[in-house]
Amino acid sequence: MTLEKFKAEVQTLEKFFTKYCENHHENLYEKNYKLEYKQEEIKSSFCLCDDCHKLISYSFERLQECPHEIKPMCRRCPNPCYEKSKWKKLAKLMRYSGMQFGLIKIKKLFNI
């Protein structure tokens, strides 16, 4: 996967986790992340609860180790690398956040 694609995936995870955690959890705290990909360092920092920080760290690990040159969506991957329990949590989080972002776009469309 290209560096640009990797950065886009990191930003997507960050947006979706932030949206979900802010709406569902308390005791949020900021944590800094340094990800390395193809000799480049990507820095990121955001506020999540402890469980979400653990899950996003796991997601970053999986992303960094993705063996595909052209990365498919994880749900369509022929060789999924997520543990089943963590995959279910991530799918729930992504589904919720995706719906929220979709509703925001609709509200903006109608100026609500």
N, C-alpha and C positions, 0 to 999 in steps of 0.2 A: 504494500500500500504506500502511496506517496505521503510525503510529509504533510502536504496540504490536507489530504484526506484524513490523516491521523489527527491533525489539529481540529478539523471540523467535527470529528467523532468525539473528541474531548469536550468541545464546546457544547455539543448536543447533550452529552451526559450531564454536564454541569447545569445547563438550563433545566433539564427534566428533573434532576434530583433536587435542585433548589426549589422549584415550583411545588413538587410533591411534599418535601419535608416542611417547608414553611406552612403549608395548609394542614398537615397531619400531626406534627410533632412539636414538642417543647424542648427546652434546654438545648438550644442551638449554640454552637460555638464555631469560631473561625479556625480553619486549618489550612496550612500551606502545602501545596503539592509540587514536587519537581519530577516531571516525567522525562525520560530520555528515549528518543526514537531517532534512529539513523544519525547518531552523533550530534543530535540537536537536543537542547534542553527546553522544555515547555514548562513554564511556571503558571500555577493557578492557585487561587485562594477563594474560599467561599464558606458560608455558614450552614452547617447541617447538624443533626443530632448524631449521637455516637453510632447508632445502628446504620444510619445512612452513610456516615463517613467510612465505616467498615465495608459496606456494600460497594460504594463508589471506588474505594481502593482496590477491591477485588476486580471490579469492572475494568479499571485502568490496567491492572496486571494482565487480564485476559486480552485486552486491546493491544498491549505492547507485544504480546506473544502470538498474535494472530498470524497463522502461517500463509494466509492467502495474499497473493500479490494484488488481485482485484478483490477487495473485501466485500463479501455479500452481507446482507442484513443478517444479524445473528439468528433471527427466527427462521431464516431460509438456508442456513449453513448446513452442508451435508455432514460435517463433523463438528457438532457443537462442543465447545470447550467449557461451558458453564456447568457447575454442579446443578442437579435438578432443583433442589430447594432454593438456591440462589437465583436460578433462572426464573422461577415462579414469582419471587419477590420483585425482581427486575421487570418482568412482564407487567405486573400489576402497576408498578410505579410508572412505567412508560405509557401504559394505556391511559391512566388517569391524567398525566401531564399532557399527553397528546390531545386529549379531549379538551382540557383547559385552554391550551394554546389555540385550538380550533375555535372555541367559543369566543376567545379574545378577538380573533380575526373577524368573526361574524359581527361582534359588537362594533368594531371599528368600521366595518363595511356600512352598517346602518346608523353609525354615529350615536350609539346608545350610551 
